[in-house]
Amino acid sequence: MNIIFIIKIDIHKLESDLKKLSSWKDWDRIQKEIFHSDEWPETSIDRLEEDLERPVQIIEGCEWESTTASYDVSPEIMHLYEKTRQKVFSILEPEADEENKQHLELYGKRCIYCRIWTRDFSKQKCPKCGNELLEFPLNEWD
């Protein structure tokens, strides 16, 4: 039986804390206090292997490869966490963020919900579930 760790996120506190964000120390605190990331259970080895053994799919003319998550939390929490993490990077490292935006070939897009990713950076929504796709650094999987 697969039990997913579920937490409730105080979105108003998260938004308020992000407006005051000024250091990586602030982000560390947000991760612990709002996301409770230090409590997240790891995904089982069986699940990791199962995810990564899924074949490449062609959907809407694009190759979608499988991906997985190291932590066993709800996709809603993981999506919010990853989206927030990207926002934090853009706030705390604006020059590096701007440089990254000049090299879109280094990024793909991924769906946290379906655990798939594509090199086609132009995609905005997942073709399977319709959720927002997030940037995915390709150096993590190449």
N, C-alpha and C positions, 0 to 999 in steps of 0.2 A: 504494500500500500504506500502511495506517495502522498505525503502530507506537506503542503506548502506553507511556509512561514508567512503569516499575514499580519501587517501592522496598519494602523490608521495614521495618515499623515495630516498634520495641521497645515493646510495649504496657506492660510493667512500668515501663520508664523514663518513658514518657509519663505514666502514672498517678502515679508518684513525683514527677515534676516538677510536675504539676498540683496536688498536695497542698502544694507549697512555693511556688506561684505568688503573687507579691505585687505585680507591676508589669507594665506593657505591655512593658517591656524583657525581662522573663522570657518573655513570649509570643513576642516577636521571636526570642529564642534558641531556643525550642522549635520554632518554624516552620522555622528554618534547620537545627538539629541533628537533630531527630527526623523532621520531614516533608521536609526538603531542598527546601523550597518555592522557594528561589532557583535551583534547577536544573530546575524544571518546564518542559517545552517548551510553547509556546503551541499552541492548537488551530488547525488550518489554516482559512483563510478559507472554503474550500469546505465544510468540515464545519460551521462556524458557520452559513453560509447554508442548508445542507441542513437542519440542525436547526430553524432558525427559520422555514423555509418549510412545515414540517409543519402540517397543518390541526388545528383544535381537534377533540378527540375527546369524545364523551359516553360515559362509563363509569360504571356503577352510578348513573346519574342525575346525575352531576356533569360539568361542563365541565372538561376537562384541556387546557391549552395547552402548547405546546412551549417548552422552554428549552434552554440549552446551557451548556457550561463553557468558560471562557477558556483553561484549561490541559488538556493532553492527558495526563492521568494516569488510572490505573484508577479505576473507580467506587468500589471499596472504599476506596481511599486518599482520594478526594475526599469520600466520605460521612464517614469518620472525621475528616478535617480540618474539615469544616463543622460536624459535631456538636461537636468539640472547641472550635472557634471560638465557638460559641454558649455552651458551658460557661464558657469563659474570660471572655466578656462578663458572664455572670451572677456570676462571682467578683469581677472587677475593677470592675464598675459595677453593684452590687446595686440601687441606687436606680433607675437608668435601666431595668434589667432588670425590676424590679417595676412600674414605670410602663408599660413595653411590654406586660406581661401584662394590664394593665387595658384595653388597646386591641387586642383580637384582630382587630378589623375591618381593621387595618393589615397583617395577615399572612395568607398562604395556607400551603399545604403543597406541598412538592416532592419528587419522587423523583429522586435523583441518578442512579440506575441507568437509568431509562427516559427521563430528561431531559424530564419533564412536571411541570406544577404546576396546582394548583386553588386557588380562593378559599375552598373549603370547609375551614375550619380544623379541623373536628371529625374529619377523616380521620386515622387513625393509620398505616395500612399501604397501600402502593401496590396498586391493584386489578389491575395487570398482572403485577407480579413478587413482591408480598408483602413487599417490604423496608420498613423503617421510613421514614416520611416525616419530613422536617425542616421547621422553620419557614422561611418565605420572605417577607421584607419586600416588600410589594407596591409600595412606592415605587421599587423597582429596575426594575419592568416597566410601571408605569402611565404 
